[in-house]
Amino acid sequence: MRTFAFHLTKEKQEKMKELEKWFNNEAGGVGGKKVKWFMEDMRYNPTVEVANFNKYCDQYGPDEFLMATGYITGGLKALIKKVNEEEKIPMASGSFSTEIFGAAGGPSKYPYYYSLGATYGDQMKILVKWIVDNHKEKGKPRVAFVNSPTAYGRDGLQKGLTYAEEKGLDVVAKIEYPYTAMSATNECMQIRKNKAQYVIYHGYTGTQTATPIFLKTLKKVHPKVKFLGTHYLFGVLPFLVNGEAYNGVIVSSCWPVFDAIPRSATPMDNQMVKLIHEFAKKYRPEEYKKGLKGGIRDISLYYIGAMYAFIVQQGLLEAHKAGDLTRTGIKKALDTMVWDFHGTFDGKRFSYKSHTIPMVQLVKAKVKLVEMGGKKVPTGVWVPVSDWMNMEQTKW
């Protein structure tokens, strides 16, 4: 029996159980052998993630415990020595940390860590590049950088700032805005006072309280400014939380557009997106139909689960084909992988040699309030404003 530990939130685990059934039954496991998945709720807590990992290392030897996953940067930092020096076990993570996966880190420093996206530094750089390529007004583009005062918010920030200065942008404000803020008036007034034309917002999700406070305030005091942000502003739930204030937001996304409000507006021309919706319809048909009304509110849970499942599956299958289904064999398979990830990037392939999936697409939120049941509710969809771009091949 081969074992894998997935350190995810409770909500994602439910979708992973369905993917496990698919993996072992419909997809045939690995060489006809079923793979045992162990799932733990890491509760966005590095201490919990470390404890979970250590538990499986104690219970299973290297010939059984073949691969692990993580989700947060703090967990990766705490496990650096354990994973990369002691256990030497491949670990795929939802972290896009520039510190760990960028030039100063990467495979040479952390040989067993693998990211499922592009680094935050590259996500910010591609936003800067969009500003340079699309600025139509006279004079240098004037940009304000806003980040959370957290390890996440500071990760990759200097890379974005340095690139902005290299490209001749006028960085008119650098603001740290806390998650706990109950007002954003001072920060937004500073942006208006300095006549910023663009805001790059990093270190937040689109649903946490700080974001709608900031964005709604900014729209009032400085309505013409363009608002851009990094990957975790993406998704449909931010439409519900921010309403029409989210209209026009541009995000550097590592994922395709996989959901919309209403769900019927979701574009289905992407192979991976179509596959994820078919999963949801098959395993949870009633919840899929209900959508926001007591059903599957956000397809992202399926998408994230599928990312982990497919990268694990591909690593195992390639190692099996090579006759080396071991930790070392899986690492070799991942390091040499060139793949289209089931059509995720509209047919474009990437190399995993850098231990990142360096693909980014810029998308723009299209949000509108409509009358429904006597009240106004938001509808929305993300619209691509760029093709899929490989950060390792981009002409900076």
Sequence and secondary structure as in RCSB ss.txt:
>XXXX:A:sequence
MRTFAFHLTKEKQEKMKELEKWFNNEAGGVGGKKVKWFMEDMRYNPTVEVANFNKYCDQYGPDEFLMATGYITGG
LKALIKKVNEEEKIPMASGSFSTEIFGAAGGPSKYPYYYSLGATYGDQMKILVKWIVDNHKEKGKPRVAFVNSPT
AYGRDGLQKGLTYAEEKGLDVVAKIEYPYTAMSATNECMQIRKNKAQYVIYHGYTGTQTATPIFLKTLKKVHPKV
KFLGTHYLFGVLPFLVNGEAYNGVIVSSCWPVFDAIPRSATPMDNQMVKLIHEFAKKYRPEEYKKGLKGGIRDIS
LYYIGAMYAFIVQQGLLEAHKAGDLTRTGIKKALDTMVWDFHGTFDGKRFSYKSHTIPMVQLVKAKVKLVEMGGK
KVPTGVWVPVSDWMNMEQTKW
>XXXX:A:secstr
 EEEEEEE HHHHHHHHHHHHIIIIIS TBTTB EEEEEEE TT HHHHHHHHHHHHHHS TTTEEEEEE  HHH
HHHTHHIIIIII   EEES   HHHHSTTSHHHH TTEEESS  HHHHHHHHHHHHHHH  SSSS EEEEEE SS
HHHHTTHHHHHHHHHHTT EEEEEEE  TT S  HHHHHHHHHTT SEEEEES  SSSTHHHHHHHHHHHHSTT 
EEEE GGG SSHHHHHHGGGGTT EEEESS     BSGGGS   SHHHHHHHHHHHHH HHHHHHTTTTS   TH
HHHHHHHHHHHHHHHHHHHHHTT  SHHHHHHHHHT EE TTTTTTT  EE TTSS  EEEEEEEEEEEEEETTE
EEEEEEEEESS  EETTT   
